[in-house]
Amino acid sequence: MKQFILRTGLLLTITVLLDSCSNTPTTIDYSGLPSTRPPIDGHTPSPHHPYPPHSLSGVFQKPAALAPAVEFWRNTYVKWRRSEVVFHDNRYLDVVYEVMVLPGIVGDSLTSAQKELVSQRREYWKTQLFFLESKVRFNQKLTASDRQIIAKLQNNGRSLNSVLTGAADCLRSQRGTRERFVKGLEISRNYESQFRKIFREAGLPEELTYLPHVESSFQPAAKSSAGAVGMWQFTKGAAKTFMPGGDTIDQRLDPVASTVGAARYLRYAYNKLGDWPTAITSYNHGIGGMKRAQSQVGRDFVRIVNTYNGPSFGFASRNYYAQFLAAREIASNPMPYLQQ
């Protein structure tokens, strides 16, 4: 979301009419947005019913190739706590080398000493992987620990040479976010009904209301280093384009106004890109960026994730849709996960 307004290069003139009576339901006019959109779930828009209701099952495809990434983010959200740091391969998210438990009291932010422990452990694993690659290349004797790592790398039929080459450079660490995600679930209960109504009236899948779990964990005052603000992490430029009254007042901290803006953006992105995996990813990488990805490698989303190497299409962009799928899966039925 932090980049998409820079990448669309488009400004829309959009008017939202909000019911001025606080005791009556809000009604939103979406007529200012582009009126064409590709068929979804077999529905073909017509002049009388341009935005047919969605079947929530099957709208968001979950390709089998993304299953390891979805599982990784499920674990990040509800299995691993903030005191746990996961060292893993940034290409193959089923390759987890270690889950390190930090000593002492661990808050939202790590202390200098805790950061140093994480840094030391990261260097340990980089060294291990570097020497393992050298051992395999020169047919040197392998330890039991070496063989365990190799087994992880070769999981799902992967070629050892292809996955081990450069593995040290692909090492990444990820802190668990269970406490933050659970808090987000609690906050979201206050907004879910209203947010669903906004997406429903926009002709969009109501489950898009789960996206703030990825963006901000539903923190109303969340701020990023890139200047994005609020539950939906709008930049000023994005808010000016997509939010009601965005050209005159800053409502990014308003959960309802920013949800209206998110609905406008996501519908516009879907119109431009033609499928939900790509449209949702554009919330992170931008519509222009995802159009370039489609032009260069085709419309197959898994192929985009695996092969597209455009500017700034890094770990966050590659994983954004998988994160959404994981958050959606948990938030739609949280109890089994919270009981873990």
C-alpha positions in Angstrom: 0.0 0.0 0.0 2.9 2.3 0.7 3.8 2.4 -3.0 0.7 1.9 -4.9 -0.3 5.5 -5.4 3.1 6.2 -6.9 2.7 3.3 -9.3 -0.8 3.8 -10.5 0.0 7.3 -11.9 -3.7 7.9 -12.0 -6.0 10.2 -10.2 -9.7 9.5 -9.9 -12.4 12.0 -9.2 -14.6 10.1 -6.8 -17.6 11.3 -4.7 -18.8 9.4 -1.7 -22.2 10.2 -0.3 -22.5 9.4 3.4 -25.8 9.4 5.2 -25.8 12.5 7.4 -28.1 10.9 10.0 -26.0 9.1 12.6 -28.9 6.8 13.5 -29.4 5.3 10.0 -27.1 2.9 8.2 -24.4 4.5 6.0 -25.0 4.3 2.2 -22.1 4.8 -0.1 -22.2 5.8 -3.7 -19.6 4.0 -5.8 -20.8 5.2 -9.1 -17.8 7.4 -9.7 -15.5 4.5 -10.1 -14.9 2.7 -13.5 -18.0 0.8 -14.4 -16.4 -2.1 -16.2 -15.0 -5.2 -14.6 -14.2 -8.7 -15.6 -16.5 -11.6 -14.7 -16.0 -13.1 -11.3 -17.0 -16.6 -10.3 -18.9 -17.1 -13.6 -21.0 -13.9 -13.2 -21.0 -11.5 -16.2 -21.8 -7.9 -15.3 -24.9 -6.4 -17.0 -26.3 -2.9 -17.1 -29.0 -3.9 -14.5 -26.7 -5.9 -12.2 -23.1 -4.6 -12.8 -21.8 -5.9 -9.5 -23.3 -9.3 -8.8 -23.0 -10.8 -5.3 -19.9 -12.9 -4.7 -19.7 -16.4 -3.5 -17.2 -16.1 -0.7 -15.9 -19.6 -1.2 -13.6 -19.9 -4.2 -13.2 -16.2 -4.8 -9.7 -16.1 -3.4 -7.7 -18.9 -5.1 -5.2 -20.8 -3.0 -2.8 -22.5 -5.4 -1.1 -25.6 -4.0 2.3 -24.0 -4.7 1.4 -21.3 -2.1 0.5 -23.7 0.6 3.9 -23.7 2.3 3.9 -19.9 2.4 0.4 -19.8 3.8 1.3 -22.2 6.5 4.4 -20.2 7.4 2.3 -17.0 7.9 -0.3 -19.0 9.9 2.4 -20.0 12.2 3.8 -16.5 12.3 0.4 -15.1 13.2 -0.8 -17.6 15.9 1.8 -20.2 16.7 5.0 -18.3 17.2 5.1 -15.7 19.9 7.0 -12.4 19.9 9.7 -14.0 22.0 10.4 -16.5 19.2 12.6 -15.8 16.2 12.4 -18.1 13.2 15.4 -18.5 10.9 14.3 -19.6 7.5 14.9 -19.6 3.8 13.3 -16.6 2.1 12.4 -18.5 -1.1 11.1 -21.8 0.3 9.1 -21.0 3.5 8.8 -24.6 4.5 12.6 -24.6 5.1 12.8 -23.5 8.8 16.3 -23.9 10.3 15.5 -23.0 13.9 13.0 -21.3 16.1 15.0 -19.4 18.7 13.4 -18.4 22.0 14.7 -15.1 23.3 15.5 -15.0 27.0 14.0 -12.6 29.5 11.0 -10.4 29.1 10.3 -9.7 25.4 8.2 -6.7 24.4 6.9 -5.4 21.1 10.4 -4.0 20.4 13.5 -5.9 21.1 16.2 -4.5 23.4 19.7 -3.9 22.1 20.9 -7.1 23.8 18.1 -9.1 22.3 18.8 -7.7 18.8 22.5 -8.7 19.3 21.5 -12.3 20.1 19.4 -12.5 17.0 22.2 -11.0 14.9 24.7 -13.5 16.3 22.4 -16.4 15.6 21.7 -15.2 12.1 25.5 -15.1 11.5 25.8 -18.6 12.9 23.3 -20.0 10.4 24.8 -18.0 7.5 28.1 -19.6 8.3 26.6 -23.1 8.6 24.9 -22.8 5.2 28.0 -21.4 3.5 30.2 -24.3 4.7 27.5 -26.8 3.9 27.3 -25.6 0.3 31.1 -25.9 0.1 31.0 -29.4 1.6 28.5 -30.6 -0.9 30.3 -29.0 -3.8 33.6 -30.7 -2.9 32.1 -34.0 -1.7 33.3 -33.6 1.8 32.0 -35.7 4.8 28.6 -34.5 6.1 27.6 -34.5 9.7 24.2 -35.6 11.0 23.2 -31.9 11.4 24.2 -31.3 7.7 22.0 -34.2 6.6 19.1 -32.7 8.5 19.4 -29.4 6.8 19.7 -31.1 3.4 16.5 -33.0 4.1 14.7 -29.8 4.7 16.1 -28.2 1.6 15.2 -31.2 -0.6 11.6 -31.3 0.8 8.9 -31.3 -1.9 11.2 -32.8 -4.5 13.5 -29.8 -4.8 16.9 -30.2 -6.3 19.7 -29.9 -3.7 22.0 -28.0 -5.9 19.4 -25.4 -6.9 18.2 -24.8 -3.4 21.5 -25.0 -1.6 23.3 -22.6 -4.0 23.2 -19.2 -2.3 21.2 -20.5 0.6 23.3 -18.4 3.0 22.3 -15.3 1.2 18.6 -16.3 1.4 18.6 -16.7 5.2 15.9 -14.5 6.8 14.6 -14.1 10.4 11.0 -13.6 11.4 9.6 -12.8 14.8 6.3 -14.4 15.8 3.3 -12.1 16.1 0.8 -14.1 18.0 0.2 -11.5 20.7 -0.3 -8.7 18.1 -2.5 -10.8 15.9 -4.8 -11.9 18.8 -5.1 -8.3 19.8 -6.0 -7.4 16.2 -8.8 -10.1 16.3 -10.2 -8.5 19.4 -10.2 -5.0 17.9 -11.6 -6.2 14.6 -14.8 -7.4 16.3 -15.7 -3.7 16.8 -15.6 -3.0 13.1 -16.3 -6.2 11.2 -20.0 -5.7 10.6 -19.6 -2.2 9.3 -16.6 -3.0 7.2 -18.3 -6.0 5.7 -21.2 -3.7 4.7 -18.9 -1.3 3.0 -17.3 -4.1 0.9 -20.7 -5.7 0.2 -22.2 -2.4 -1.1 -19.1 -1.9 -3.3 -19.8 -5.3 -4.9 -16.7 -6.8 -3.4 -16.0 -10.0 -1.4 -16.7 -9.2 2.3 -13.6 -11.2 3.4 -11.4 -8.3 2.2 -12.2 -6.9 5.6 -9.5 -9.2 6.9 -6.7 -7.3 5.0 -5.9 -5.0 7.9 -4.6 -8.0 9.8 -1.8 -7.9 7.3 -1.4 -4.2 7.1 -1.7 -3.1 10.7 -3.2 -5.8 13.0 -6.2 -3.4 13.1 -4.3 -0.8 15.0 -6.2 2.5 14.3 -3.2 4.7 14.8 -0.6 2.5 13.1 2.2 4.4 11.3 5.0 3.2 9.0 8.4 4.6 8.2 7.1 5.3 4.7 4.5 7.7 6.0 1.5 5.3 5.7 -1.1 5.7 8.5 -4.1 4.0 10.0 -5.6 0.5 9.8 -5.4 0.4 6.0 -2.0 2.1 5.9 -2.8 4.9 3.4 -0.2 7.4 2.3 -1.3 11.0 1.9 -1.3 10.6 -1.9 -3.4 7.5 -1.8 -5.8 9.0 0.6 -6.2 12.1 -1.7 -7.1 9.8 -4.6 -9.3 7.2 -3.0 -10.7 8.4 0.4 -13.9 10.5 0.8 -12.9 14.1 1.1 -9.2 13.2 0.7 -8.4 16.3 -1.3 -9.4 18.6 1.6 -9.0 16.7 4.9 -6.9 13.8 6.2 -9.1 11.0 7.4 -6.6 8.2 7.4 -7.0 7.6 11.1 -10.8 7.2 10.6 -11.4 3.5 10.3 -14.7 3.9 8.3 -13.4 6.5 5.9 -10.2 4.5 5.3 -12.2 1.3 4.7 -14.3 3.2 2.1 -11.0 4.2 0.5 -9.6 0.6 0.6 -12.8 -0.6 -1.1 -12.5 1.9 -3.8 -8.8 1.1 -4.4 -9.4 -2.7 -4.4 -12.3 -2.5 -6.8 -10.2 -0.2 -9.1 -7.2 -2.6 -8.9 -9.4 -5.6 -9.7 -10.8 -3.8 -12.7 -7.3 -3.1 -14.0 -5.6 -6.5 -13.1 -8.4 -9.0 -13.5 -7.9 -11.3 -10.6 -7.8 -11.2 -6.8 -4.3 -12.5 -6.1 -2.8 -9.8 -8.3 -5.1 -7.1 -7.2 -4.5 -7.8 -3.5 -0.7 -7.9 -4.1 -1.0 -4.5 -5.8 -2.0 -3.1 -2.4 1.6 -3.7 -1.5 3.4 -3.4 -4.8 1.2 -1.1 -6.8 -1.1 -1.5 -9.8 1.6 -0.4 -12.2 4.1 -2.9 -10.8 1.7 -5.8 -11.0 0.8 -4.8 -14.6 4.5 -5.0 -15.5 4.7 -8.4 -13.8 1.7 -9.7 -15.9 3.3 -8.2 -19.0 6.7 -9.8 -18.4 5.8 -13.3 -17.1 2.1 -13.8 -17.8 -1.0 -13.8 -15.8 -0.3 -17.0 -13.8 0.1 -15.7 -10.2 2.3 -18.5 -9.0 4.6 -17.8 -11.9 4.7 -14.1 -11.0 5.6 -15.0 -7.4 8.3 -17.4 -8.4 9.9 -15.7 -11.4 9.2 -12.0 -11.5 12.2 -9.9 -10.4 11.0 -6.4 -11.1 12.1 -3.4 -9.1 11.1 -3.6 -5.4 9.2 -6.9 -5.9 10.9 -8.4 -2.9 10.0 -10.7 0.0 7.1 -8.5 1.2 5.4 -8.3 -2.2 5.9 -12.0 -3.0 4.3 -13.0 0.2 1.6 -10.4 0.5 -1.2 -12.6 -0.9 -0.1 -15.6 1.1 -0.3 -13.5 4.2 -3.8 -12.4 3.3 -4.9 -16.0 2.8 -3.4 -17.0 6.2 -5.0 -14.1 8.0 -8.4 -14.8 6.3 -8.2 -18.5 7.3 -7.5 -17.7 10.9 -9.9 -14.7 11.3 -12.8 -16.6 9.7 -12.6 -19.3 12.3 -10.2 -18.2 15.1 -11.0 -20.6 17.9 -9.0 -23.7 16.7 -5.9 -21.5 16.2 -6.3 -19.6 19.5 -6.5 -22.9 21.4 -3.0 -24.0 20.2 
